[in-house]
Amino acid sequence: MQKYLHLRYFIEFSYNGQNYFGYQIQPKQISVQQELETALSTILREDIKTTGAGRTDTGVHAKKMFAHFDTHQEISGKLPHQLNSFLPPDISVKRIFGVKDDFHARFDATFRTYEYYISLEKNPFTQNSAWQHWKRTLDIGKMNEACKILFEYDDFESFAKIGGDNKTNLCKIYKAEWEQCGTELKFTVSANRFLRNMVRAIVGTMVEIGTGKIQPEDLRNIIEAKNRNSAGTSAPAHGLFLVDVGYDFD
């Protein structure tokens, strides 16, 4: 009698989010998850469902994303190559590997890291990968001063999408800093979890600090208000990249 297999695999992949309504499947909209599941189901000839490490918003990119899926068959080492041949050019699979059958792409992640890019000059080659903010000067010193304030708090309701389905607004930020890389500013932020729209709302608020509209110390009042309307406008989605998700695979 053939043994019934129940195997769980992790898949590491990246994507340009310009053409997608985020990672998660959306009714009547194209998503990265839909493309990935269609490719997996077609090649493996069974109905495959994936669970991602998170759900990036419409237009957001991922340099390093993980998802898990279950199957009744052992995976061939050729599967990543087969998937890359099947998937559209803006989604790329790096590797697939087996994990324990209860290991979870979302709940077992220990941290997520995002990068946000702002172009300090008009650049036709980064129109879809950086916020073109070249008309006004940004004070990176003040923006980094404000970053230090983020470590004082763990409730970030003021940066959460209004009407979101967050069960808690608590997040632990491990890293937050701005650095200039040539003609771009890069914001790196790492935390155990993020609320929907949180990074883009933080960036939008930081830009208001960088332009002098508000002062770094005003960030405390914004966070303590626990009101999305007290924070700045969300930065454009196309400047945001998920760059790492941490796991204790051992």
C-alpha positions as CSV (number, residue, x, y, z in Angstrom):
1,M,0.0,0.0,0.0
2,Q,1.4,3.4,-1.0
3,K,2.3,5.7,1.9
4,Y,0.2,8.9,2.1
5,L,2.6,11.8,2.1
6,H,1.9,15.2,3.8
7,L,5.0,17.3,3.2
8,R,5.5,21.0,3.9
9,Y,7.9,23.1,1.9
10,F,9.2,26.7,2.1
11,I,9.7,28.7,-1.0
12,E,11.9,31.7,-1.2
13,F,11.1,34.2,-4.0
14,S,11.2,37.8,-5.0
15,Y,8.9,40.0,-7.1
16,N,8.5,43.5,-8.6
17,G,5.1,44.5,-7.2
18,Q,4.3,47.2,-9.9
19,N,1.7,45.0,-11.7
20,Y,0.1,43.4,-8.7
21,F,-2.5,44.2,-6.0
22,G,-0.1,43.0,-3.3
23,Y,0.9,39.5,-2.4
24,Q,-2.4,38.2,-1.1
25,I,-5.1,37.0,-3.4
26,Q,-7.7,39.7,-4.1
27,P,-11.2,39.2,-5.6
28,K,-11.0,40.1,-9.4
29,Q,-7.5,41.5,-9.0
30,I,-4.1,40.0,-10.0
31,S,-1.8,39.1,-7.1
32,V,1.6,37.5,-6.6
33,Q,0.0,34.7,-4.6
34,Q,-2.4,33.8,-7.4
35,E,0.4,33.6,-9.9
36,L,2.5,31.5,-7.6
37,E,-0.3,29.1,-6.7
38,T,-1.3,28.7,-10.4
39,A,2.3,27.8,-11.4
40,L,2.7,25.4,-8.5
41,S,-0.6,23.7,-9.1
42,T,0.0,23.3,-12.8
43,I,3.5,21.8,-12.5
44,L,2.7,19.6,-9.5
45,R,-0.7,18.6,-10.9
46,E,-2.5,19.1,-7.5
47,D,-4.3,22.0,-5.9
48,I,-1.6,24.0,-4.1
49,K,-2.3,26.8,-1.6
50,T,0.4,29.0,-0.2
51,T,0.7,31.0,3.1
52,G,3.0,34.0,2.9
53,A,5.2,35.5,5.5
54,G,3.1,38.7,5.1
55,R,0.9,40.5,2.7
56,T,2.6,43.4,0.9
57,D,0.4,46.2,-0.3
58,T,-0.4,47.0,-3.9
59,G,2.7,48.1,-5.7
60,V,5.1,47.1,-3.0
61,H,8.1,45.0,-4.0
62,A,9.9,42.1,-2.3
63,K,13.6,41.3,-2.7
64,K,13.2,38.3,-0.2
65,M,9.8,36.8,0.5
66,F,8.9,33.4,1.9
67,A,5.7,31.2,1.8
68,H,5.0,27.7,2.7
69,F,2.8,25.1,1.0
70,D,1.8,21.5,1.6
71,T,1.9,18.7,-1.0
72,H,1.4,14.9,-1.2
73,Q,4.6,14.4,-3.2
74,E,8.3,14.8,-2.8
75,I,9.6,17.9,-4.6
76,S,12.2,17.6,-7.3
77,G,15.3,19.8,-7.3
78,K,14.2,21.0,-10.7
79,L,11.1,22.7,-9.4
80,P,12.6,26.2,-8.9
81,H,13.8,26.2,-12.6
82,Q,10.4,24.9,-13.8
83,L,8.6,27.6,-11.8
84,N,10.8,30.3,-13.2
85,S,10.1,29.1,-16.7
86,F,6.3,29.2,-16.0
87,L,6.1,32.4,-13.9
88,P,6.0,35.9,-15.4
89,P,9.3,37.9,-15.6
90,D,8.5,40.0,-12.5
91,I,8.4,37.0,-10.1
92,S,11.5,34.9,-9.4
93,V,11.9,31.7,-7.3
94,K,15.3,31.3,-5.6
95,R,14.9,28.0,-3.7
96,I,12.5,25.5,-2.2
97,F,13.3,23.4,0.8
98,G,11.5,21.0,3.2
99,V,10.5,22.0,6.8
100,K,8.7,20.4,9.7
101,D,5.0,20.0,8.9
102,D,4.0,22.5,11.6
103,F,6.5,25.2,10.6
104,H,4.6,28.4,9.5
105,A,5.8,31.1,7.1
106,R,3.9,33.8,9.0
107,F,3.7,32.9,12.6
108,D,7.3,31.5,12.9
109,A,8.9,34.5,11.4
110,T,11.1,36.3,14.0
111,F,11.6,39.6,12.2
112,R,10.8,41.4,8.9
113,T,13.0,44.1,7.4
114,Y,11.9,46.7,4.9
115,E,13.8,49.3,2.9
116,Y,12.3,52.5,1.5
117,Y,14.1,54.5,-1.2
118,I,13.8,58.2,-1.9
119,S,15.4,59.8,-5.0
120,L,17.0,63.2,-4.3
121,E,17.2,64.0,-8.0
122,K,14.8,63.5,-10.9
123,N,15.8,60.0,-12.1
124,P,14.0,58.4,-15.1
125,F,15.5,55.0,-14.2
126,T,14.0,54.8,-10.6
127,Q,10.5,56.1,-11.4
128,N,9.0,52.8,-10.3
129,S,11.4,52.0,-7.5
130,A,11.9,55.2,-5.5
131,W,9.9,58.2,-4.3
132,Q,11.0,61.1,-6.5
133,H,11.3,63.7,-3.8
134,W,13.9,66.1,-5.4
135,K,12.0,69.5,-5.2
136,R,12.6,70.0,-1.5
137,T,15.7,69.3,0.6
138,L,15.5,66.6,3.4
139,D,17.4,66.9,6.7
140,I,18.6,63.4,7.2
141,G,20.0,64.3,10.6
142,K,16.6,65.3,11.9
143,M,15.0,62.2,10.3
144,N,17.5,59.9,12.2
145,E,16.9,61.9,15.4
146,A,13.2,60.9,15.0
147,C,14.2,57.3,14.3
148,K,15.5,57.0,17.9
149,I,12.1,57.9,19.2
150,L,10.5,54.9,17.6
151,F,12.4,52.6,19.9
152,E,10.6,54.2,22.9
153,Y,7.2,52.8,21.9
154,D,5.5,49.5,21.0
155,D,2.0,50.7,20.1
156,F,1.9,52.1,16.5
157,E,-1.8,52.5,15.9
158,S,-1.1,56.0,14.5
159,F,0.6,54.4,11.6
160,A,-1.9,51.6,10.9
161,K,-4.3,51.6,8.0
162,I,-7.7,52.9,9.1
163,G,-10.3,50.1,9.1
164,G,-7.5,47.4,9.1
165,D,-8.0,44.0,10.7
166,N,-5.1,44.1,13.1
167,K,-5.8,42.2,16.3
168,T,-3.1,44.2,18.1
169,N,-1.1,47.3,17.3
170,L,1.9,46.3,19.2
171,C,5.2,46.0,17.4
172,K,8.8,45.8,18.5
173,I,11.1,47.8,16.3
174,Y,14.7,46.5,16.3
175,K,16.3,48.9,13.8
176,A,15.3,52.2,12.1
177,E,17.8,54.4,10.3
178,W,18.2,56.7,7.2
179,E,21.4,56.7,5.2
180,Q,22.4,58.5,2.0
181,C,23.5,56.3,-0.9
182,G,24.6,58.5,-3.7
183,T,21.6,60.4,-4.9
184,E,19.1,58.3,-2.9
185,L,18.1,58.1,0.7
186,K,17.5,54.6,2.1
187,F,15.3,54.0,5.2
188,T,15.9,50.6,6.8
189,V,13.4,49.4,9.4
190,S,13.3,46.0,11.1
191,A,10.7,44.7,13.6
192,N,9.1,41.5,14.8
193,R,5.9,42.5,12.9
194,F,4.4,45.4,11.0
195,L,0.9,46.8,10.7
196,R,-0.7,47.3,7.3
197,N,0.6,50.5,5.8
198,M,2.9,51.1,8.8
199,V,6.2,51.6,7.0
200,R,4.8,53.9,4.4
201,A,3.0,56.0,7.1
202,I,6.3,56.2,9.1
203,V,8.2,57.3,6.0
204,G,5.6,59.9,5.1
205,T,5.8,61.3,8.6
206,M,9.6,61.3,8.6
207,V,9.6,63.3,5.3
208,E,7.5,65.9,7.1
209,I,10.2,66.1,9.7
210,G,12.9,66.2,7.1
211,T,11.3,69.1,5.3
212,G,10.8,71.0,8.6
213,K,7.1,70.9,8.6
214,I,7.2,69.2,12.0
215,Q,10.0,68.6,14.5
216,P,11.5,65.3,15.6
217,E,10.0,65.6,19.1
218,D,6.6,66.0,17.6
219,L,6.8,62.3,16.7
220,R,6.1,61.4,20.4
221,N,2.7,63.3,20.3
222,I,1.8,61.6,17.0
223,I,2.5,58.1,18.4
224,E,0.8,58.7,21.7
225,A,-2.3,60.1,19.9
226,K,-3.0,56.5,18.6
227,N,-4.8,58.1,15.7
228,R,-3.9,57.7,12.0
229,N,-5.0,61.2,11.2
230,S,-2.3,62.6,13.4
231,A,0.5,61.1,11.3
232,G,1.7,62.1,7.9
233,T,0.5,61.0,4.5
234,S,1.6,57.6,3.4
235,A,4.6,57.5,1.1
236,P,4.1,56.0,-2.4
237,A,4.1,52.2,-2.5
238,H,6.7,51.8,-5.3
239,G,9.6,53.0,-3.1
240,L,9.1,50.1,-0.5
241,F,10.8,46.8,-0.6
242,L,10.6,43.8,1.8
243,V,14.2,42.7,1.9
244,D,14.4,40.0,4.6
245,V,12.3,37.7,6.8
246,G,14.0,35.9,9.7
247,Y,13.4,32.3,10.9
248,D,15.0,29.9,13.3
249,F,15.1,27.0,10.8
250,D,17.1,24.8,13.3
